[in-house]
Amino acid sequence: MMAATMGSVLRGTLHWYYRLLGTMCFAGYAPIASGTVGSAVALALFWFLPFTDNGTVAISFALVGLLLGIPAATWIERQHGDDPSIFVFDEAVGMWLALVFLPKIWWVALSSFLLFRLFDIVKPQPARYFDQQHGGAGIMMDDVIAGIYANFIMQMVLLFM
């Protein structure tokens, strides 16, 4: 009896954690443009957390986010159907990847945000391939690709300025 109760408490805690993480502290419940809201929350976190000034730490942060996001995305997809709009942690990870190794300058951050949102909406390959896959990895990876594309473009802009 005690083990069954403990198991249900652990499952409930895990489900609460997946919902909290997956919705970026409930930003995913924004009534319109939840992906943009999730990206903006991720940008604010990245901007104000001091350790993101170090590119190696920042990329590690994004990669850990990817690893934590896959099971959360899988769980939320099982509860709400294919790639539910409330799950915005994929946008957070993609946004963080769009910003790593870039200087913390307001116009760079804003440009990275806009490029990330563009690539997340347009979904150039292989992002489109991942977007068509089911499960947490597919949900996360299309935004990872969009973030990498945005970062690459910003690196080129800064290189040639």
C-alpha positions, 0 to 999 in steps of 0.5 A, a space after each residue: 500500500 505504501 509503495 503504491 502511494 509513493 509511486 503515485 506521488 512520484 508520478 504526480 510530481 514528475 507530471 507537474 515537473 513536465 508541465 512546468 518545464 514544458 510550458 516554460 513556467 506556464 508561458 505556453 498557456 498564452 492565448 495567442 502566439 505561445 511559441 513567440 511568448 516562450 521564445 521571449 521568456 527564453 530570451 529574457 532568461 538568457 539575457 539576465 542570467 550571468 553565466 550565459 556570458 560564457 559561450 561554453 556554459 551557455 551551450 551546455 545549458 542549451 544541450 542540457 535543456 534539450 535532454 530534459 525537454 525530450 521526455 517532457 515533450 513526449 509526456 505533453 504530446 501524449 496528454 495533448 496530441 501532436 506538437 501541442 502549442 502549450 509546449 514551448 520549452 522547444 522554443 526556449 532551447 532553440 532560442 538559447 542556441 540562437 544566442 550562444 557565442 554571440 555578444 550580449 548586445 540588444 540588437 544582436 539579441 533582437 535580431 537573433 530572436 526575429 531570425 529564430 522565429 522566422 526559421 521556426 515558422 518557415 522550417 527549412 530542412 532538416 527542421 521540416 523533417 523533424 517537425 513531421 516526426 512524432 515524439 519528444 525528439 521531433 518536437 525539440 529538434 525542429 527548434 534546435 535546427 531553427 536556433 542553429 540557423 539563426 545563430 549561423 546567420 548572426 555569426 555571419 552578420 557580425 563577421 562581415 560588419 
